Amino acid sequence: MAAENRSGMAFALTCEDMAKSVAFYRDQLGFEMKESWPDDAKPMWCNMVLHGQSVMLGAAMEPGQVDEMCSNDPEDAKQFRKLAEEFKAHKAGVGVSFYLHVDDVDAYDKAIRAKRVKPLREPKTQFYGIREVVVPDPDDYRLVFYTPVKLSTCQSCGMPLADAQPGQMYCGYCTDERGKLRPYQQVYEGTVANYFMGMQKMERKAAEKAAKEYLAKMPAWAGH
């Protein structure tokens, strides 16, 4: 598995109906089965790969089956029996989303819809620099297929991002020497002094009020 996982990203999902999940990932989403156990025809575990990203599928088992398969390893038996019991008792994947990179999310969305996949909505560009489409799998795990995109404005101060790289969210004024977003107070002071007082010629008190109202509309500071 490691040789095929160029991104270093991999995760494992427990599946209620292994055959259904394998067919969904392979035939509808375009994954390729790289490894499997005990065989490709009826795997209990397999490694599905898309652009070097691994999604490992494992068949759900009854707790009693775990004890039988792990009879020589009491520690594994205890661990996997607990997982089997939890899977039976709870809805799979609640609160968890898995992100998978594709070269062109709109083209990918079109291709999977042609294979009768039903994403939760149309592709959407997010303020954090990606365009994504969300797909539920047969066990309702949420798969987020995404492509980094160039944003037109800084998501902190609203300045144009003329030379932005795909996925870049902030301008040079709003980031430090490491490229990290500066604290709110620093961005706020810069907005007050440089924009509202310097460029708009406003008095300090009016500039402070205007800056607070303006930054509250920016995605980076929403609800601040």
Residue frames as qw, qx, qy, qz and C-alpha x, y, z in Angstrom:
[[0.000, 0.885, 0.466, 0.000, 0.00, 0.00, 0.00],
 [0.329, -0.766, 0.043, 0.550, 2.72, 2.51, 0.92],
 [0.424, -0.096, 0.537, 0.723, 4.31, 2.40, -2.53],
 [0.134, 0.560, 0.644, 0.505, 1.10, 3.59, -4.17],
 [0.237, -0.875, -0.404, 0.123, 0.31, 6.27, -1.62],
 [0.517, 0.393, -0.011, 0.760, 2.38, 9.16, -2.99],
 [0.185, -0.742, -0.044, -0.643, 0.59, 11.77, -0.87],
 [0.189, 0.165, -0.762, 0.597, 1.17, 9.92, 2.41],
 [0.512, -0.076, 0.263, -0.814, -2.58, 10.14, 3.07],
 [0.418, -0.084, -0.874, -0.233, -4.58, 7.02, 3.82],
 [0.465, -0.184, 0.478, -0.722, -7.62, 6.10, 5.85],
 [0.138, -0.068, -0.984, -0.094, -9.63, 2.97, 6.56],
 [0.551, -0.092, 0.032, -0.829, -13.41, 2.59, 6.52],
 [0.275, 0.069, 0.940, -0.190, -15.58, -0.23, 7.86],
 [0.403, 0.081, -0.461, -0.787, -18.24, -1.29, 5.35],
 [0.676, 0.032, 0.512, -0.529, -21.58, -2.97, 6.00],
 [0.867, 0.401, 0.289, -0.059, -21.74, -4.45, 2.47],
 [0.459, -0.509, 0.479, 0.548, -18.21, -4.96, 1.17],
 [0.475, 0.291, 0.678, 0.481, -19.18, -5.90, -2.38],
 [0.145, 0.895, 0.411, 0.095, -21.39, -2.82, -2.70],
 [0.265, -0.895, 0.134, 0.333, -18.68, -0.51, -1.39],
 [0.526, -0.259, 0.584, 0.561, -15.97, -1.97, -3.61],
 [0.396, 0.533, 0.630, 0.403, -18.18, -1.56, -6.67],
 [0.006, -0.965, -0.250, 0.072, -19.02, 2.04, -5.70],
 [0.340, -0.780, 0.306, 0.427, -15.41, 3.11, -5.25],
 [0.477, -0.154, 0.688, 0.525, -14.12, 1.22, -8.27],
 [0.320, 0.439, 0.729, 0.418, -16.88, 1.49, -10.86],
 [0.023, 0.894, 0.426, 0.136, -18.45, 4.84, -9.97],
 [0.276, -0.932, 0.089, 0.217, -15.73, 6.91, -8.30],
 [0.615, 0.726, -0.290, 0.104, -12.83, 5.62, -10.40],
 [0.447, -0.676, 0.581, -0.079, -10.63, 4.09, -7.69],
 [0.698, 0.364, -0.611, -0.081, -8.32, 1.17, -8.50],
 [0.875, -0.461, 0.118, -0.094, -7.97, -1.85, -6.23],
 [0.274, 0.734, -0.611, 0.110, -4.26, -2.29, -5.49],
 [0.152, 0.204, -0.928, 0.271, -4.17, -4.91, -2.74],
 [0.725, -0.287, -0.129, -0.613, -6.77, -7.15, -1.19],
 [0.030, 0.202, -0.937, 0.282, -7.24, -9.93, 1.33],
 [0.706, -0.262, 0.618, 0.224, -7.94, -12.79, 0.95],
 [0.443, 0.166, 0.641, 0.604, -8.47, -12.12, -2.79],
 [0.078, 0.075, -0.217, -0.970, -9.83, -9.58, -5.30],
 [0.310, -0.315, -0.752, -0.489, -13.06, -11.47, -5.95],
 [0.565, -0.683, -0.412, -0.210, -14.40, -11.42, -2.39],
 [0.372, 0.358, -0.469, 0.716, -12.15, -9.20, -0.30],
 [0.496, -0.695, -0.485, 0.188, -12.62, -8.72, 3.41],
 [0.277, -0.787, 0.067, 0.547, -10.06, -5.91, 3.16],
 [0.665, 0.457, 0.312, 0.501, -8.76, -3.97, 0.18],
 [0.280, -0.532, 0.048, 0.798, -6.76, -0.88, -0.67],
 [0.434, 0.749, 0.461, 0.198, -8.52, 1.41, -3.15],
 [0.428, -0.381, 0.123, 0.810, -6.35, 4.13, -4.72],
 [0.351, 0.854, 0.348, 0.161, -7.20, 7.38, -6.52],
 [0.295, 0.853, -0.175, 0.393, -4.31, 9.62, -7.64],
 [0.448, 0.336, -0.627, 0.542, -2.01, 8.09, -5.05],
 [0.380, -0.339, 0.408, -0.758, -4.52, 8.47, -2.20],
 [0.309, -0.027, -0.951, 0.000, -5.54, 5.31, -0.35],
 [0.639, -0.248, 0.172, -0.707, -8.98, 4.45, 0.97],
 [0.168, 0.138, -0.974, 0.068, -8.83, 1.06, 2.66],
 [0.701, -0.211, -0.149, -0.665, -12.13, -0.77, 2.96],
 [0.056, 0.166, -0.947, 0.269, -12.77, -3.45, 5.56],
 [0.513, -0.349, -0.657, -0.428, -15.79, -5.67, 5.99],
 [0.485, -0.465, 0.337, -0.659, -17.84, -5.24, 9.14],
 [0.477, 0.041, -0.876, 0.058, -17.75, -8.32, 11.34],
 [0.707, -0.596, -0.256, -0.280, -19.80, -9.71, 14.15],
 [0.304, -0.764, 0.501, -0.270, -17.95, -9.52, 17.49],
 [0.891, -0.192, 0.408, -0.057, -17.83, -13.32, 17.60],
 [0.815, 0.538, 0.003, 0.213, -16.03, -13.44, 14.25],
 [0.109, 0.860, -0.396, 0.304, -13.34, -11.17, 15.65],
 [0.644, -0.533, 0.519, -0.180, -12.62, -13.56, 18.50],
 [0.938, 0.157, 0.302, 0.073, -12.24, -16.41, 16.01],
 [0.638, 0.706, -0.078, 0.298, -9.95, -14.51, 13.62],
 [0.086, 0.762, -0.444, 0.463, -7.78, -13.07, 16.42],
 [0.899, -0.401, -0.144, -0.105, -7.69, -16.17, 18.60],
 [0.827, 0.020, -0.192, 0.528, -3.87, -16.10, 18.71],
 [0.284, 0.260, -0.148, 0.911, -3.66, -12.44, 19.69],
 [0.235, -0.639, -0.681, 0.271, -5.77, -11.47, 22.73],
 [0.140, -0.489, -0.090, 0.856, -4.82, -7.77, 22.51],
 [0.121, 0.037, -0.551, -0.825, -5.96, -7.50, 18.87],
 [0.226, -0.432, -0.856, -0.171, -9.08, -9.48, 19.68],
 [0.185, -0.619, -0.523, 0.556, -10.00, -7.01, 22.43],
 [0.037, -0.395, 0.157, 0.904, -9.35, -3.97, 20.24],
 [0.191, 0.006, -0.662, -0.725, -11.19, -5.19, 17.14],
 [0.182, -0.482, -0.856, 0.037, -14.09, -6.68, 19.08],
 [0.071, -0.593, -0.360, 0.717, -14.69, -3.24, 20.60],
 [0.100, 0.294, -0.386, -0.869, -14.63, -1.69, 17.12],
 [0.187, -0.211, -0.870, -0.405, -17.08, -4.30, 15.86],
 [0.155, -0.579, -0.734, 0.320, -19.46, -3.61, 18.74],
 [0.024, -0.547, -0.105, 0.830, -19.24, 0.15, 18.22],
 [0.104, 0.102, -0.614, -0.776, -19.92, -0.16, 14.48],
 [0.193, -0.402, -0.875, -0.189, -23.07, -2.17, 15.16],
 [0.206, -0.630, -0.598, 0.451, -24.28, 0.33, 17.75],
 [0.033, -0.700, -0.042, 0.712, -23.63, 3.63, 15.95],
 [0.617, 0.768, 0.161, -0.058, -24.13, 5.28, 12.58],
 [0.779, 0.018, 0.183, 0.599, -20.93, 5.13, 10.53],
 [0.455, 0.304, 0.189, 0.816, -18.87, 8.25, 9.96],
 [0.165, -0.904, -0.389, -0.064, -20.88, 10.77, 11.98],
 [0.258, -0.941, 0.076, 0.205, -19.06, 14.10, 12.10],
 [0.537, -0.413, 0.533, 0.506, -16.16, 12.96, 9.91],
 [0.643, 0.743, 0.021, -0.185, -15.32, 14.07, 6.36],
 [0.733, -0.212, 0.435, 0.479, -12.47, 12.71, 4.22],
 [0.285, 0.851, -0.143, -0.418, -10.77, 15.04, 1.71],
 [0.756, 0.064, 0.532, 0.376, -9.45, 13.64, -1.57],
 [0.014, 0.645, -0.274, -0.713, -7.62, 15.72, -4.16],
 [0.671, 0.458, 0.540, 0.219, -8.59, 15.63, -7.85],
 [0.407, -0.016, 0.286, 0.867, -7.10, 17.69, -10.68],
 [0.212, -0.148, -0.269, -0.928, -10.39, 19.26, -11.81],
 [0.222, 0.183, 0.805, -0.518, -13.30, 18.92, -9.41],
 [0.557, 0.409, 0.073, -0.719, -15.88, 20.13, -11.96],
 [0.538, 0.353, -0.675, -0.361, -14.77, 17.57, -14.53],
 [0.113, 0.075, -0.958, 0.253, -14.69, 14.88, -11.84],
 [0.401, 0.250, 0.532, -0.703, -18.19, 15.86, -10.67],
 [0.627, 0.404, -0.237, -0.623, -19.48, 15.55, -14.23],
 [0.416, 0.302, -0.847, -0.140, -17.80, 12.16, -14.71],
 [0.013, 0.036, 0.923, -0.383, -19.18, 10.58, -11.53],
 [0.508, 0.307, 0.319, -0.739, -22.68, 11.95, -12.12],
 [0.593, 0.363, -0.516, -0.501, -22.60, 10.18, -15.49],
 [0.404, 0.094, -0.906, 0.082, -22.05, 6.97, -13.48],
 [0.558, -0.564, -0.491, -0.360, -25.14, 7.68, -11.32],
 [0.448, -0.202, -0.521, 0.698, -23.29, 9.06, -8.31],
 [0.164, -0.837, -0.383, -0.356, -25.37, 11.63, -6.44],
 [0.349, 0.143, -0.383, 0.843, -23.27, 14.32, -4.71],
 [0.147, -0.584, -0.642, 0.474, -24.98, 16.23, -1.92],
 [0.191, 0.883, 0.172, -0.392, -24.87, 19.47, -3.95],
 [0.642, 0.732, -0.029, 0.225, -23.19, 21.18, -6.89],
 [0.694, 0.042, -0.195, 0.691, -19.42, 21.91, -6.70],
 [0.206, -0.961, -0.170, -0.071, -18.73, 24.96, -4.52],
 [0.495, 0.474, -0.317, 0.655, -15.75, 27.28, -4.14],
 [0.606, -0.679, -0.362, 0.201, -14.92, 27.74, -0.45],
 [0.038, -0.978, 0.147, -0.144, -13.30, 30.78, 1.14],
 [0.635, -0.605, 0.456, 0.155, -10.43, 28.55, 2.35],
 [0.075, 0.669, -0.596, -0.437, -9.10, 28.17, -1.18],
 [0.200, -0.038, 0.951, 0.234, -10.59, 24.97, -2.55],
 [0.627, 0.095, -0.235, -0.736, -13.45, 24.04, -4.84],
 [0.166, -0.135, 0.952, -0.218, -15.19, 20.92, -3.60],
 [0.688, -0.118, -0.381, -0.606, -17.98, 18.44, -4.12],
 [0.372, -0.295, 0.755, -0.453, -19.29, 16.20, -1.32],
 [0.662, 0.074, -0.631, -0.397, -20.23, 12.58, -2.00],
 [0.677, -0.351, 0.507, -0.402, -21.79, 10.13, 0.49],
 [0.246, 0.276, -0.907, -0.200, -20.63, 6.53, 0.06],
 [0.594, -0.259, -0.682, -0.339, -22.84, 3.45, 0.65],
 [0.527, -0.401, -0.634, 0.400, -22.24, 3.65, 4.42],
 [0.089, -0.948, -0.251, -0.177, -22.80, 7.44, 4.38],
 [0.585, -0.411, 0.067, 0.696, -19.16, 8.32, 4.95],
 [0.279, 0.935, 0.114, -0.188, -18.69, 11.83, 3.53],
 [0.700, 0.007, 0.312, 0.642, -16.04, 12.09, 0.81],
 [0.121, 0.920, 0.050, -0.370, -14.99, 15.62, -0.14],
 [0.719, 0.252, 0.328, 0.558, -13.32, 15.71, -3.54],
 [0.073, -0.936, -0.076, 0.337, -11.50, 19.01, -4.01],
 [0.663, 0.420, 0.108, 0.610, -9.21, 21.09, -6.21],
 [0.331, -0.549, -0.146, 0.754, -7.20, 24.09, -4.89],
 [0.339, 0.768, 0.408, 0.358, -8.28, 27.32, -6.62],
 [0.323, 0.117, -0.095, 0.934, -7.01, 30.89, -6.90],
 [0.097, -0.774, -0.559, 0.282, -9.05, 33.33, -4.83],
 [0.320, 0.707, 0.220, 0.592, -9.54, 36.86, -6.12],
 [0.177, -0.792, 0.152, -0.564, -9.43, 38.65, -2.75],
 [0.198, 0.250, -0.775, 0.545, -7.80, 38.27, 0.66],
 [0.540, -0.483, -0.654, -0.218, -10.17, 36.50, 3.02],
 [0.469, -0.413, -0.465, 0.627, -8.92, 38.64, 5.90],
 [0.100, -0.506, -0.104, 0.851, -8.94, 42.21, 4.56],
 [0.537, 0.702, 0.422, -0.203, -10.54, 42.02, 1.12],
 [0.023, 0.730, -0.430, -0.531, -7.51, 43.26, -0.85],
 [0.821, 0.474, -0.207, -0.243, -7.07, 41.84, -4.40],
 [0.707, -0.378, 0.566, 0.195, -4.87, 38.74, -4.68],
 [0.532, 0.720, -0.269, -0.357, -3.41, 39.44, -8.10],
 [0.416, 0.521, -0.745, -0.015, -0.55, 36.91, -7.87],
 [0.701, -0.328, 0.477, -0.417, -2.21, 34.36, -5.59],
 [0.152, 0.240, -0.948, -0.144, -1.27, 30.70, -5.71],
 [0.651, -0.277, -0.563, -0.427, -4.01, 28.04, -5.71],
 [0.677, -0.423, -0.569, 0.196, -5.25, 27.63, -2.16],
 [0.313, 0.060, -0.296, 0.900, -3.80, 30.96, -0.96],
 [0.195, -0.740, -0.643, 0.022, -6.27, 32.73, 1.34],
 [0.289, -0.880, -0.167, 0.337, -4.48, 35.85, 2.56],
 [0.441, 0.842, -0.103, 0.293, -2.43, 38.78, 1.25],
 [0.634, 0.231, -0.408, 0.615, 1.08, 39.72, 2.36],
 [0.148, -0.530, 0.230, -0.803, -0.21, 42.42, 4.68],
 [0.765, -0.396, 0.048, -0.506, -2.30, 39.95, 6.67],
 [0.972, -0.061, -0.191, 0.120, 0.36, 37.25, 7.02],
 [0.462, -0.802, 0.340, 0.166, 3.61, 37.04, 8.97],
 [0.112, 0.676, -0.680, -0.261, 7.08, 35.97, 7.78],
 [0.309, -0.094, 0.946, 0.007, 5.96, 32.32, 7.93],
 [0.260, -0.124, -0.666, -0.688, 2.90, 32.98, 5.81],
 [0.200, -0.442, -0.844, 0.229, 0.53, 32.55, 8.76],
 [0.143, -0.777, -0.388, -0.475, -2.47, 34.80, 9.36],
 [0.160, 0.290, -0.436, 0.837, -1.64, 37.61, 11.77],
 [0.082, -0.418, -0.767, 0.480, -3.69, 38.03, 14.96],
 [0.079, 0.793, 0.571, 0.197, -6.94, 39.95, 14.62],
 [0.262, -0.870, -0.135, 0.395, -5.64, 42.95, 16.57],
 [0.388, -0.358, 0.436, 0.729, -2.73, 43.43, 14.15],
 [0.213, 0.382, 0.698, 0.567, -4.97, 43.23, 11.10],
 [0.107, -0.853, -0.509, 0.048, -7.49, 45.51, 12.78],
 [0.315, -0.746, 0.042, 0.586, -4.86, 48.16, 13.60],
 [0.330, -0.115, 0.574, 0.740, -3.54, 48.04, 10.05],
 [0.103, 0.593, 0.704, 0.376, -7.03, 48.44, 8.65],
 [0.195, -0.881, -0.340, 0.265, -7.74, 51.38, 10.96],
 [0.317, -0.697, 0.198, 0.611, -4.47, 53.25, 10.38],
 [0.295, -0.189, 0.641, 0.683, -3.63, 52.43, 6.78],
 [0.099, 0.422, 0.768, 0.472, -7.00, 52.15, 5.10],
 [0.127, -0.817, -0.559, -0.064, -9.63, 54.14, 6.96],
 [0.299, -0.841, -0.042, 0.449, -7.38, 56.84, 8.44],
 [0.392, -0.378, 0.475, 0.691, -4.66, 56.90, 5.78],
 [0.163, 0.171, 0.718, 0.655, -6.64, 56.37, 2.58],
 [0.120, -0.686, -0.667, -0.265, -10.16, 57.38, 3.62],
 [0.126, 0.380, -0.191, 0.896, -8.95, 60.31, 5.80],
 [0.587, -0.619, -0.426, -0.303, -11.24, 59.35, 8.68],
 [0.268, -0.678, 0.459, -0.508, -10.76, 60.37, 12.31],
 [0.106, 0.278, -0.930, 0.215, -9.51, 57.63, 14.66],
 [0.440, 0.098, 0.687, -0.570, -12.81, 56.94, 16.42],
 [0.726, 0.443, 0.019, -0.525, -14.79, 56.71, 13.18],
 [0.465, 0.512, -0.705, -0.160, -12.02, 54.62, 11.60],
 [0.131, -0.196, 0.919, -0.315, -12.12, 52.13, 14.48],
 [0.613, 0.275, 0.497, -0.549, -15.87, 51.69, 14.14],
 [0.670, 0.561, -0.250, -0.417, -15.63, 51.33, 10.37],
 [0.253, 0.472, -0.845, -0.016, -12.79, 48.81, 10.64],
 [0.346, -0.039, 0.852, -0.391, -14.71, 46.61, 13.09],
 [0.688, 0.429, 0.298, -0.504, -17.77, 46.60, 10.84],
 [0.550, 0.623, -0.464, -0.305, -15.68, 45.92, 7.74],
 [0.113, 0.401, -0.906, 0.078, -13.61, 43.07, 9.17],
 [0.543, 0.051, 0.691, -0.475, -16.73, 41.39, 10.61],
 [0.763, 0.490, 0.040, -0.420, -17.78, 40.78, 7.00],
 [0.338, 0.597, -0.717, -0.122, -14.50, 39.03, 6.11],
 [0.898, -0.074, -0.402, -0.161, -14.53, 35.19, 6.22],
 [0.551, 0.219, -0.616, 0.519, -11.42, 35.11, 8.43],
 [0.030, 0.077, -0.523, 0.848, -13.07, 37.19, 11.13],
 [0.510, -0.373, -0.471, -0.616, -16.75, 36.26, 10.84],
 [0.723, -0.557, -0.394, -0.103, -18.33, 36.30, 14.27],
 [0.534, 0.141, -0.422, 0.719, -15.25, 37.93, 15.84]]
